[in-house]
Each structure stands twice: as C-alpha cells, then as structure tokens.
C-alpha cells in the first residue's frame, strides 16, 4: 500500500534513524532524514513534509526549539509533529505537547506502535493541495490568505482554520464538537457556543454586499460549507 505521504525523520542516532526510515519506506511513505535541528529546519523550508518525527535531544538545536520555530511560522505551524524521546517523565511529555508537538512517543518503541501513531496523525490531515477553491472562495495554504471574488479576506487564525477545514469537506455537515476538535488547540478549554461565535465572525467576513452565504446552518446538527439554495 502506498501512502504517498512525506515524513521527515529528525534523529541523530544513525542506527535508529536507519531503522525508522527503512520500515517507513516499506510501508510506502516518502521518507527523508535530517540528523540535526538546523538541517531539519532547512529541509522543511525548502519542502514541507506531511509529518515530522522529531527527536527531543539533537545536536546544535534541540527538538523542542525546532518544534517551537515550526509553530511560529504560518507555513509550518500546522505540520503534525510526533516527538521522540527517551525522557519518560510525565512532565517531559507535557512540556513537549505544550511547546506544540501533537504526540509524544517514548523510546524504546516498537515499529508497529510508530506506524499506528503515524497513521492516526495522517488521517487528520485534509486532502493535499496548496490552493483550495469553492465557488468564489480561494484559500492559499502557502501564502496563508483567502480571497472571495478577488477580495482579500482579513481572517483571524481560528476563522482561517475553520474555513480551511470546511473547504476540504464541502457539503459535509459537522457538529460543533467536530469543529472544535479541528480548529482549536488540543489543550484549549473552549465552550461549544464559542464555535457559534466564530462561525458568525466568519460569515461576516466572507459575505459582502449581495454575495450569497456559503455557510449552511443545519438545526440541531451543525454547519457545512455549501452552495445556497435559490
């Protein structure tokens, strides 16, 4: 089975990095390797991977610092990151997740466990493509901007994530719980009604003049990006 997903392995232990790369390639992934943090950041700047396996302890610049820098850049802030570390204390895993890692895997680990974590993380990714289009909307993931009928839309980070998710699943109805899971940070304590507030803000930004409302409210179910019915 070919996954066609690209994985960057950032690991300075040659034996472990070879083992991980070999097994991921056997699973059909497009695998690249970086032996230190600076090389990883350079590679990611030139070609954004679908997922990063990031060792905590790296020469020169730590995995935590690499993670922090990736989360600060619009182009890379949404890349799934699985932190790899021999540090098994709960405080260490919490620290890694707070910096921005999406998952934390303690060494030593089995390859089947690694495969399961990678697959689970990649299932959360939207369909590939740097430019999303729906009706008169155009979302550019690289430039991190949205236009409607050529008009640049000033979206906040949360409204951008909401719209990006809806544009990757046009016509599909999502509950507030599902939208909360997709558009907010995992550690955020946000009430469901907050989703309604951000949907309202998104509508206000999307619609100007006589432009049709592209967000459909489904009573007792949630919201969808859909063509309005005449």
N, C-alpha and C positions, 0 to 999 in steps of 0.2 A: 504493500500500500504506500503510495507516495503522498506525503502531506503537503509538499510544496511550500512549507513554512520555513523561514530562515531563523536559525538560532545562533546567537553569538555566545560562545563559551569563554568566559574570562576566568582563567585558572592558571596559577603559576607552577603547580605541581605537574611536571611533564607526564608522569605515569598516569595520574588521574585524568588529566586533560585528554590524553590519547584514548583512554578507556571510554570516557564520556562521548567524545567525538565519534569514535568507531561505532558505538552502539546506537547513537542518534542517527548516524548516516545509514545504518542497517534498517532503521525504522522509516527511512525515506525523507528525513529532514535535510535541508540545505544548511550545513554546519560550517561556521567559521570560528577561528580561535584567536584569542589575544592573551598574552602571558603577563600583562600588567595593565594598570589602570589607564595610563596615558595612551597606550596602543589601542585600548578598548574605545576610549573617547574619540580618538582619531578615526578609527574604523566606522564608528556609529555616525560621525559627522559626514562621512562620505557615502555610506549606505546604511539606512535604518533597518535593523533586523525586526522580525516579528516578536522575538522574545530574547531576553538576556539571562543567562545563567551566570551569576556574579559571585565570585569568591570574596569573602569578607577581608581576609588577610592577603594583601597584594603588595609587591614591592613598589616603592615610589609614592603611590597614591592609593589609599585604602578603597576597598569595595564600597564602604559607606559613603566616602566622598564622591566616588563615581556615581553612585545612586543619587546623591543629593544634587549633583550637577545636571544629571539627566532630567530630574524632576523640575529643575528651574527653567528648562528650555521648552518653548511651545512645541517644537518639532518632536521632542523626545519625551515629554512629560507623561505620555500615555503608554509608553512601551512597557509590557509586562516584564517584571524583574523577579526572578527567584534567587534569593540569597543563599549561598552555600557556605557553611561554616562549621568548624569543629567546636565552636562555642555553644554549649548546650544549655546554658542557664536561661531561665525564662526572661530575665531582664535583658539578655542579649537579643533574643528573638523579638521582644517588644521594641527594643531600640532600632533594630533593623526595619521593622514594619513602620515605625514612626517616621523614620527617615524617608520612606517611600517604597520599600520593597513590597511586592504583592504576596509573596510566600517566602517561607524560611525552611530550609532543609538542612538537617544536622548530619555532619559526617561522623562515621562512615554510613553510607546509604546504599541500598540495592538499586540496580538499574531499573527494575520493574517499578519501584517507588518513584524514581525520577521520571520514567515515562508517564506514569499516572499524573504526576504534578504538571508536567509539560502539556499533556493533552488537555487536562482540565483548564489550564490557563489559556491555551489557544482557542478553546471552544468559546471563550468570552469575547474573542476578537470579532469585530464587524468584518464583512466582506472586504477584500483587498481593493485598492484603488485610491489614488490621491485626490481625485475630484469626484464628488457626489453631486448628482443632479436630480431634481424632482420639480416638474412643472417649470416655474420661472426661478426656482431656487438653485444656486450653485454654491457648494461648500468645498473650499480648497483646504485639504488637510495639511499640506506643506506650508502654505502661507498663513494658515490658521485664520481664514476670513470667509465671510459669507456674503453673497450678493443676491438681490432679487430684482429682476428686470434692470440689471446694471447698477443698482443702488447698493452701496456698501452698508451692511447692517452692523451697528455697534452692539454686539452681543457680549454679555458678561460670560465668564468661564462656565458657570453652571448652565446657562441658557445654550451656550455653544455645545456642551456635551449632550444635553437633552436633544437638541436638533440633530446633531450628528448621529445619535443612536436611532432616532425616528427615521432619518433619511436612509439608513441602512436596512430598515424594515418597513418600507412604505405599505400602507393599508392595514398593517397589523396593529391590533389593539393591545395596549399594555396597561396593566394596573399601576396604581401609584406605588405599590411596593416594588414592582419590577423597575419602574423608572428611578426610584430612589436607589436601588442597587446599582444601576448603570451609571448614574450621573453624579453621585456623591461619593466622597471618600469613604472607604470601608469603616473607618473609625468615627465617622461623623454621627452625632446624635441628632437626627433631624425628624421632625414630626411629618406625618403623611400630608397634612394640609399645606406644608411648605411646598410640596410638588405643585399644588394648585396655584400658589403664588408665582412660581417661576414659569409655569405654563402661561399664565396671564401676561407676565412680562414678555415672554417670547412672542406671544400673539401681537402685543402692542408694537413690538419692533418689526415683526415680519410684515404687518399689514399697513399699507399707506394708501390714502385716497380710496379708490374703488377696487383695490386689489382684494381678491377673494381669500377668505380664511382657509388655510390649508390644514389646520389642526382641528380634528373632529373629536368632540366630546361624546363618549358613549356612557350614558347614565348607568351608574352602579358598576361600571367595568373599568373605565379609564380613558385613555387618549390614543389617537392614531394620527399619523400624517396621511392625509387622504385628499383626493380631489373632491371639492364641494359639489353637492348635487344641485342642479339648476331647478 
